[in-house]
Amino acid sequence: DSNLSVHTDNPDLTPCFQNSLLAWVPCIYLWVALPCYLLYLRYHGRGYIILSHLSRLKTVLGVLLWCVSWADLFYSFHGLVHGRAPAPVFFVTPLVVGITMLLATLLIQYERLQGIQSSGVLIIFWFLCVVCAIVPFRSKILSAKAEGEISDPFRFTTFYIHFALVLCALILACFREKPPLFSAKNVDPNPYPETSAGFLSRLFFWWFTKMAIYGYRHPLEEKDLWSLKEEDRSQMVVQQLLEAWRKQEKQAAQHKAAAAPGKNASSEDEVLLGARPRPQKPSFLRALLATFGSSFLISACFKLIQDLLSFINPQLLSVLIRFISNPMAPSWWGFLVAGLMFLCSMMQSLILQQYYQCIFVTGLKFRTGIIGVIYRKALVITNSVKRASTVGEIVNLMSVDAQRFMDLAPFLNLLWSAPLQIILAIYFLWQNLGPSVLAGVALMVLLIPLNGAVAVKMRAFQVKQMKLKDSRIKLMSEILNGIKVLKLYAWEPSFLKQVEGIRQGELQLLRTAAYLHAISTFTWMCTPFLVRLGTGLGPCLQGSRCPGMTPP
């Protein structure tokens, strides 16, 4: 009802909306998240936690909430028996909420048996319950004040008992349980604090605060740094990548055996007709995706949410401008829009930092796994392969190429994120500017070939630089291996000239690449101004009045 909810100085939601959709939102969230969360708990068990006072109190609150919901349901049946015939929502909502509260209570105990010290799923559930109950909390008080009495004392009382219990459950869910009973004793003198941090601490990065304060007061040394998480250490990452690589080799061998021509006539016919499939080679890219794909998918979800949130604030700002332009608008509109803008900015910042944390850790795992696999391979290669691949090339693979994978990780999501942002930006600009936005888009499209040519040229220079670096490292390796002979015959100036010649070639390529990079950066720095200029000149080119010009 817009007259009740929007066009009024004292807004409120209808009782039907409060008793149905508003009460069902937390329940829908928990039931939707349940299958994925149970699957996570099944494969990430850490041993059970003993039944503490905190766990008992959480369980008691869950049982009391279940009892309150069933009391509402039985009260509705009592009214039906005595001929009052309450609305169907008074039967459906207590039933749905009661079953959900029972599920939350069972989930508390199941998490305890799986060793979960802090549950993010339940914290969000209790938070949604409190937020969705704030509107009825206010509405019931205003209704009682307006009517001078409480129309339904029983449901009034049960609702506020429900609200108090839900608020207590939210507060208790923020506290962390003790470690699992039979968990391995941590003998690390400086353990990584995130592993034992709660959900809120991970969300707001509170676990890092101690290091930041210590670094502000004292210069940080190596002994002050934390140890790596168990899942981020090389023995875990390299082993996972090797297992995925062996699976690729096994699949390629099976495919090769299946594709090999047999001795029967049908196989000979297939070979003669060219129907035999090509032998499949093991793919290192597939091994990387199989090992780190889940982390990359989580980071993609964070990136998607952040991209969508970045377009909400401009829309809220346009709503705020329309509110300021309308003197008849209720004042609470402005407070609501300003609050939503603040909340959106906070959510965007939180999601963006979680994305950066996830994607940079994934990039670090890329580098760790690739270096470990190359190093293990270098230990077992034959002499014939050693003659084909020099020590310099192997070192280059581990030092430079592996680092490139780490540098590439934050930009992988731009493959789908950039088109999404461009499409949304053009759509919203079209809503405000109309066809004149096409002038700016056309200018951006025209700049793409220029930057594409620069990128291709920089890639060619990078390939040449890598070849020069390989030859330099190979030459340095030979010099160090034969240093005795080199000193004996006084060949230092000759080899020094060779090394310096290769290095000069590298420096020349680096200088040219730096010039091209500067051109590319200058172009993209000027692009926003040129796009605004082209968009502003769009109406002039169409024959209409240019922005900022006064009519004659």
C-alpha positions in Angstrom: 0.0 0.0 0.0 1.9 3.1 -1.3 -0.2 5.4 0.8 0.8 3.6 4.0 4.4 2.8 3.0 5.7 5.7 0.7 3.5 8.8 0.5 3.3 9.5 4.2 5.4 11.1 7.0 5.0 8.0 9.2 5.7 5.0 6.9 4.8 1.5 7.8 4.4 -1.9 6.0 1.1 -3.7 5.8 0.4 -6.5 8.4 0.1 -9.0 5.6 3.6 -8.2 4.3 5.0 -8.2 7.9 3.5 -11.6 8.8 4.4 -13.3 5.5 7.3 -12.3 3.3 9.2 -10.4 6.0 9.0 -13.4 8.4 9.9 -15.9 5.6 13.1 -14.1 4.3 15.5 -15.6 7.0 13.8 -19.0 6.6 14.3 -19.0 2.8 17.9 -18.0 3.3 18.7 -20.8 5.7 16.9 -23.5 3.6 18.6 -22.3 0.4 22.1 -22.3 2.0 21.6 -25.6 3.8 22.5 -28.1 1.0 25.8 -26.4 0.2 26.7 -25.9 3.8 26.0 -29.5 4.7 28.2 -30.6 1.8 31.0 -28.3 3.1 30.7 -29.6 6.6 30.8 -33.2 5.4 34.2 -32.7 3.7 35.7 -30.3 6.3 35.2 -32.0 9.6 37.7 -31.2 12.2 36.6 -33.4 15.1 33.9 -32.7 17.6 33.8 -29.9 20.2 32.8 -30.8 23.8 29.4 -29.5 24.9 30.3 -26.1 26.5 28.1 -23.7 28.3 27.9 -21.5 25.2 26.7 -24.4 23.1 24.1 -25.4 25.7 22.8 -21.8 25.8 22.6 -21.6 22.0 20.6 -24.8 22.0 18.2 -23.7 24.7 17.5 -20.4 22.8 16.8 -22.4 19.7 14.4 -24.7 21.5 12.6 -21.7 23.1 12.2 -20.1 19.7 10.8 -23.3 18.4 8.3 -23.4 21.4 7.3 -19.8 20.8 6.5 -20.5 17.2 4.5 -23.6 18.0 2.6 -21.6 20.7 1.6 -19.2 18.0 0.4 -22.1 15.8 -1.6 -23.7 18.6 -3.2 -20.3 19.5 -4.3 -20.0 15.8 -5.9 -23.5 16.1 -7.5 -22.6 19.4 -9.1 -19.5 17.7 -10.3 -21.7 14.8 -11.9 -24.2 17.2 -13.7 -21.3 19.0 -15.0 -19.8 15.7 -12.6 -16.9 15.2 -11.2 -18.3 12.0 -7.8 -16.5 11.8 -6.2 -15.8 8.4 -4.2 -18.6 6.8 -0.9 -16.7 7.3 -1.2 -17.2 11.0 -1.0 -21.0 10.4 1.7 -21.0 7.7 4.1 -18.5 9.2 4.4 -20.1 12.7 4.8 -23.5 11.0 7.5 -22.3 8.7 9.4 -20.4 11.4 9.0 -23.2 13.9 10.5 -25.8 11.5 13.3 -23.4 10.6 14.1 -22.7 14.3 14.3 -26.5 14.9 16.6 -26.8 11.9 18.9 -24.0 13.3 19.0 -25.8 16.6 20.0 -29.1 15.0 22.5 -27.2 12.9 24.1 -25.8 16.0 24.8 -29.3 17.3 25.9 -30.7 14.0 28.4 -27.9 13.7 29.7 -28.7 17.1 30.2 -32.3 16.1 32.1 -31.2 13.0 34.4 -28.9 14.9 33.0 -25.5 13.6 34.1 -22.8 16.1 32.2 -19.9 14.5 29.3 -20.3 12.0 29.0 -17.6 9.4 25.8 -19.2 8.0 24.0 -19.0 11.4 25.3 -15.5 12.2 23.8 -14.2 8.9 20.6 -16.1 9.7 20.2 -14.6 13.1 21.1 -11.2 11.8 18.4 -11.4 9.1 15.9 -12.5 11.8 16.7 -9.4 13.9 16.6 -7.0 10.9 13.3 -8.4 9.6 11.8 -8.2 13.1 12.6 -4.5 13.5 9.7 -3.4 11.3 7.0 -5.4 13.2 8.7 -4.3 16.5 8.0 -0.6 15.6 4.7 -1.3 13.9 3.1 -3.1 16.9 4.1 -0.3 19.3 2.7 2.4 17.0 -0.5 0.5 16.5 -0.9 0.0 20.2 -0.3 3.7 20.8 -2.8 4.7 18.1 -5.6 2.4 19.2 -4.9 3.0 22.9 -4.9 -0.8 23.6 -3.3 -4.0 22.4 -5.6 -5.7 19.9 -4.1 -9.2 20.3 -2.2 -9.5 23.6 -1.0 -13.1 23.1 0.6 -12.6 19.7 2.0 -9.2 20.9 3.7 -11.0 23.8 5.0 -13.9 21.8 6.4 -11.6 19.2 8.5 -9.6 21.7 9.6 -12.8 23.4 10.7 -14.0 19.9 12.5 -10.8 19.2 14.4 -10.9 22.5 15.4 -14.6 22.0 16.6 -13.9 18.4 18.7 -10.9 19.5 20.3 -13.1 22.3 20.9 -15.8 19.7 22.7 -13.3 17.4 24.9 -12.1 20.3 25.8 -15.6 21.3 26.6 -16.6 17.7 29.2 -13.9 17.5 31.3 -15.7 20.2 33.7 -18.5 19.2 33.7 -22.0 20.5 36.7 -23.8 21.9 38.9 -25.8 19.6 37.9 -29.4 18.8 38.7 -32.0 21.5 41.2 -34.1 19.5 42.6 -31.4 17.3 46.3 -31.5 16.7 48.3 -29.4 19.1 49.8 -26.3 17.5 53.5 -26.2 18.4 54.2 -23.3 16.0 55.6 -20.4 18.0 53.9 -17.8 15.7 50.8 -19.4 14.2 48.7 -17.9 11.5 45.8 -16.1 13.4 43.2 -16.4 10.6 42.9 -20.1 11.1 41.5 -19.7 14.6 39.6 -16.4 13.9 35.8 -16.2 14.0 33.5 -15.3 11.2 33.3 -11.6 12.1 37.0 -11.4 12.6 37.6 -12.8 9.1 35.0 -10.6 7.6 36.4 -7.4 9.0 40.1 -8.5 9.1 40.3 -8.0 12.8 42.8 -10.8 13.0 45.3 -8.5 11.3 44.9 -5.6 13.7 47.5 -6.9 16.2 50.2 -7.1 13.5 49.3 -3.6 12.2 49.7 -2.1 15.7 52.9 -4.0 16.3 54.3 -2.9 13.0 53.4 0.7 13.8 55.2 0.6 17.1 58.3 -1.5 16.1 60.1 -2.3 12.8 58.9 -5.7 11.6 61.5 -8.5 11.4 61.3 -12.0 9.9 60.7 -13.6 13.3 57.6 -11.4 13.8 55.8 -12.7 10.6 53.3 -15.5 11.0 53.7 -19.0 9.6 51.7 -19.9 6.5 48.4 -21.6 6.7 48.6 -25.4 6.3 46.7 -25.3 3.0 48.9 -22.6 1.6 52.2 -24.3 2.3 54.2 -25.8 -0.6 53.9 -29.4 0.6 50.1 -29.2 0.3 49.8 -27.0 -2.8 52.5 -28.9 -4.8 51.0 -32.3 -3.8 47.5 -31.3 -4.9 48.8 -30.0 -8.3 50.9 -33.1 -8.8 47.9 -35.3 -8.2 45.8 -33.3 -10.7 48.7 -33.6 -13.2 48.9 -37.3 -12.7 45.2 -37.6 -13.4 45.7 -35.7 -16.6 48.5 -38.0 -17.6 46.4 -41.1 -16.8 43.5 -39.8 -18.8 45.8 -39.0 -21.8 47.2 -42.6 -21.5 43.7 -44.1 -21.4 42.7 -42.0 -24.4 45.8 -43.0 -26.3 45.2 -46.7 -25.6 41.6 -46.4 -26.7 42.6 -44.5 -29.9 45.4 -47.0 -30.8 44.5 -49.2 -33.9 43.7 -52.8 -33.0 44.2 -55.9 -35.1 40.6 -56.4 -36.1 39.2 -55.3 -39.4 36.9 -52.6 -38.0 39.9 -50.8 -36.4 41.8 -51.1 -39.7 38.8 -49.6 -41.5 38.7 -46.7 -39.0 42.4 -46.0 -39.6 42.0 -46.1 -43.4 38.9 -43.9 -43.3 40.6 -41.4 -40.9 38.0 -41.9 -38.1 40.6 -42.6 -35.4 40.6 -39.7 -32.9 43.8 -37.8 -32.3 45.8 -38.7 -29.2 44.9 -36.4 -26.3 47.9 -34.7 -24.5 47.8 -34.0 -20.8 46.9 -30.4 -20.1 48.7 -28.4 -17.4 46.0 -25.7 -17.6 43.3 -28.3 -16.8 45.4 -29.5 -13.8 45.7 -25.9 -12.6 41.9 -25.4 -12.9 41.2 -28.7 -11.2 43.5 -27.7 -8.3 42.6 -24.0 -7.8 39.3 -23.8 -9.6 37.2 -23.7 -6.4 39.2 -20.7 -5.0 38.9 -18.9 -8.4 35.2 -19.5 -8.5 34.7 -18.0 -5.0 36.7 -15.0 -6.0 34.5 -14.6 -9.2 31.4 -14.6 -6.9 33.0 -11.8 -4.8 33.9 -9.9 -8.0 30.3 -10.2 -9.4 28.7 -8.9 -6.2 31.2 -6.0 -6.0 30.6 -5.1 -9.7 26.8 -5.0 -9.2 27.1 -3.0 -6.0 29.3 -0.4 -7.7 26.3 0.5 -9.9 23.8 0.9 -7.1 25.3 4.0 -5.5 25.0 6.1 -8.7 21.3 5.1 -8.9 20.8 6.0 -5.2 22.5 9.3 -5.8 20.1 10.2 -8.7 17.2 9.3 -6.3 18.7 11.6 -3.7 19.0 14.4 -6.2 15.3 14.0 -7.2 14.4 14.0 -3.5 16.2 17.3 -3.0 14.5 18.8 -6.0 11.1 17.9 -4.6 10.2 20.1 -1.6 7.0 18.1 -1.0 8.8 14.8 -0.5 8.8 13.3 3.1 12.0 13.9 5.0 12.5 10.2 5.8 13.1 9.5 2.1 16.4 11.4 2.3 17.5 9.6 5.5 16.6 6.3 3.9 18.5 7.0 0.7 21.6 8.3 2.6 21.5 5.2 4.8 21.3 2.9 1.8 24.2 4.7 0.2 26.3 4.3 3.3 25.3 0.6 3.6 26.1 0.0 -0.1 29.5 1.6 0.2 30.3 -0.5 3.3 29.2 -3.7 1.6 31.2 -2.8 -1.5 34.3 -2.2 0.5 33.9 -5.5 2.5 33.3 -7.6 -0.6 36.2 -6.0 -2.5 38.7 -6.7 0.2 37.5 -10.3 0.5 37.9 -10.6 -3.3 41.5 -9.2 -3.1 42.4 -11.5 -0.2 41.0 -14.6 -2.1 42.5 -13.8 -5.5 46.0 -12.8 -4.3 46.1 -16.0 -2.2 45.1 -18.0 -5.3 47.8 -16.3 -7.3 50.3 -17.1 -4.6 49.2 -20.8 -4.8 49.7 -20.6 -8.6 53.3 -19.5 -8.2 54.0 -22.0 -5.4 52.6 -25.0 -7.2 54.3 -24.2 -10.5 57.7 -23.6 -8.9 57.4 -26.9 -6.9 56.3 -28.9 -9.9 59.1 -27.5 -12.1 61.7 -28.1 -9.3 60.6 -31.7 -8.9 60.7 -32.3 -12.6 64.2 -30.8 -12.8 65.4 -33.4 -10.3 64.4 -36.4 -12.4 65.0 -35.3 -16.0 67.4 -37.3 -18.1 70.7 -36.1 -19.5 69.3 -35.8 -23.0 66.6 -33.5 -21.8 69.2 -31.5 -19.8 71.1 -30.8 -23.0 67.8 -29.5 -24.6 66.8 -27.4 -21.6 69.6 -25.5 -19.9 69.8 -24.6 -16.2 69.2 -21.0 -17.1 65.9 -21.8 -18.8 64.8 -23.9 -15.9 65.6 -21.2 -13.4 63.9 -18.7 -15.7 60.7 -20.8 -15.7 60.7 -20.9 -11.9 61.6 -17.3 -11.2 60.0 -15.3 -14.1 57.3 -17.4 -15.7 55.8 -18.6 -12.4 55.7 -15.0 -11.2 53.8 -14.1 -14.4 51.0 -16.5 -13.4 50.8 -14.9 -10.0 50.7 -11.4 -11.6 48.0 -12.7 -14.0 45.6 -14.0 -11.4 44.0 -10.7 -10.4 43.2 -9.9 -14.0 41.6 -13.2 -15.0 38.2 -12.1 -13.7 38.3 -9.1 -16.0 37.6 -11.5 -18.9 34.0 -11.5 -17.9 33.9 -8.6 -15.4 34.9 -5.9 -17.9 32.2 -6.7 -20.5 29.6 -6.8 -17.7 30.7 -3.4 -16.4 30.7 -1.9 -19.9 27.2 -3.2 -20.7 25.8 -1.9 -17.4 27.5 1.4 -17.8 26.3 2.0 -21.3 22.7 1.0 -20.3 22.6 3.4 -17.3 24.2 6.2 -19.4 21.7 5.7 -22.1 18.9 6.2 -19.5 20.3 9.6 -18.7 22.0 10.8 -21.9 20.2 9.0 -24.7 21.9 8.4 -28.1 24.7 11.0 -27.3 26.4 8.3 -25.2 27.3 6.5 -28.5 29.8 9.2 -29.3 31.8 8.3 -26.2 31.5 4.6 -26.9 32.7 5.1 -30.4 35.7 6.9 -29.2 36.5 4.0 -26.8 36.1 1.6 -29.6 38.5 3.6 -31.8 41.1 3.5 -29.1 41.0 -0.3 -28.8 43.1 -1.0 -32.0 45.7 1.5 -30.9 46.1 -0.2 -27.5 45.9 -3.6 -29.1 48.8 -2.8 -31.4 50.8 -1.5 -28.4 50.0 -4.7 -26.5 51.1 -6.9 -29.4 54.3 -5.0 -29.8 55.0 -5.2 -26.0 54.4 -8.9 -26.1 56.9 -9.3 -28.9 59.4 -7.3 -27.0 58.7 -9.5 -23.9 59.4 -12.7 -25.9 62.7 -11.2 -27.2 63.6 -10.2 -23.6 63.0 -13.7 -22.3 65.2 -15.1 -25.0 68.0 -12.7 -24.1 67.5 -13.4 -20.4 67.8 -17.2 -21.1 71.0 -16.7 -23.1 72.4 -14.4 -20.3 71.6 -16.9 -17.6 73.0 -19.7 -19.7 76.2 -17.8 -20.3 76.6 -16.9 -16.6 76.1 -20.5 -15.7 78.9 -21.6 -18.1 81.1 -18.8 -16.7 80.6 -19.9 -13.1 81.1 -23.6 -14.0 84.4 -22.8 -15.8 85.6 -20.0 -13.7 89.0 -21.7 -13.0 89.8 -22.0 -16.7 88.5 -18.5 -17.3 90.8 -17.1 -14.7 93.7 -19.2 -15.9 93.6 -17.8 -19.4 92.5 -14.3 -18.3 89.3 -14.4 -20.4 87.4 -12.1 -18.0 87.2 -9.0 -20.3 86.0 -11.1 -23.3 83.2 -12.8 -21.4 82.4 -9.5 -19.6 81.8 -7.9 -23.0 79.5 -10.8 -24.0 77.5 -10.5 -20.9 77.3 -6.7 -21.2 76.3 -7.0 -24.8 73.4 -9.3 -24.0 72.4 -7.0 -21.1 72.5 -3.9 -23.3 70.1 -5.7 -25.7 67.8 -6.4 -22.7 68.0 -2.8 -21.6 67.2 -1.5 -25.0 64.1 -3.8 -25.2 63.1 -2.7 -21.7 63.5 1.0 -22.6 61.3 0.6 -25.8 58.7 -1.4 -23.8 58.7 1.4 -21.2 58.0 4.0 -23.9 55.1 1.9 -25.3 53.7 1.3 -21.8 53.8 5.1 -21.2 51.9 5.7 -24.4 49.3 3.1 -23.4 49.0 4.6 -19.9 48.7 8.2 -21.3 46.0 7.1 -23.8 43.9 5.5 -21.1 44.4 8.4 -18.7 43.1 10.7 -21.4 40.3 8.4 -22.3 37.8 9.5 -19.6 38.2 13.2 -20.6 37.9 12.4 -24.3 34.8 10.2 -23.7 33.1 13.1 -21.7 34.1 15.5 -24.4 32.6 13.3 -27.1 29.5 12.6 -25.1 29.0 16.4 -24.5 29.5 17.1 -28.2 27.0 14.4 -29.2 23.9 16.7 -29.0 25.8 19.4 -31.1 26.6 16.9 -33.8 22.9 15.9 -33.9 21.9 19.6 -34.4 20.4 20.1 -31.0 21.5 22.6 -28.4 24.9 21.8 -26.8 25.0 21.4 -23.0 25.9 24.6 -21.2 24.8 26.9 -24.1 22.1 29.5 -23.4 19.4 29.7 -25.9 19.2 33.0 -27.9 
